[in-house]
Amino acid sequence: MELRALRYFVTVADELHFGRAAERLHIAQPAVSRQIARLERELGARLFDRSPRRVRLTGTGRRVLDAARAALAAADEVRAAAAVPTGTMRIGTAAGFTGRLERGIDALRASPASFDVVLVDLPLAARLNALRQGDLDVALARGVPSVPGLRTLPAWTEPLFAVVSRHHRAADLPAVALADLAGGVLRVPDASVHDVVTTALREAGVSPRLGRPAAAVQDTVVEVGSDPDSWAVLPADQVAEIGSTRVRAIPLRPALTITGSVVVPGDLPNRCATAHVAAFRDAVSVSCR
């Protein structure tokens, strides 16, 4: 039996309303409902009588409530003794978000709520699916206009850079046009920039050769650094994490940008969704209370 399920149960019992309980817990309402249903299955008894107009504790629910409060109080005493935070926020992420994550987590922790952070590194599609299934609380993503069942909230804009070997003919230029790179082999390691780059290439009337896709951004950077004929396009935050002297990052001319978003469950309370967006913007001062 998970303490999280007991905490959700006690919160619903206090509020007698699943929506208000979810708001207090800063999670989506379906996640609360799933935990309560799982707890009821585990106990083999109904804890709540539910109707469209009201939620009431059953007789079993009232008996379980006292025991659940005692169990949570004991667990909180253990956490207090070990100085362990009392909540968890699961954030879906990927390469190139390190600085933004650090700033955002610091901003969220400025609120009164105490919580631990679990970062879950997943490809974009898996990240969004995990959020939809309730396995994540929030996700960061680039180039995602909308996702069924989720709320995609634009939070920042990043310039895109051409990344080339230091031996590439354009390596020392202050800026470069896509047409000037089109003779080489284009590597697009990040699926999120694919549509932006494809549209820009089509508008520029160029069709570069496409290289073999790489599994990770860092792998592509290493391969581009070893091949003066190839190039890649990466967002600024990913460029900041390259840490290689074998490549050069060059501003594009005309400039291209990509939108970064905070993706949250569709029924997350607005004030918490707003707090998440504010946290992961470049200017961060937020509260979810």
Summary of the structure (lengths in Angstrom):
residues: 289
radius of gyration: 23.7
end to end distance: 29.0
largest distance: 77.1
contacts: 896
relative contact order: 0.16
helix: 42%
strand: 23%
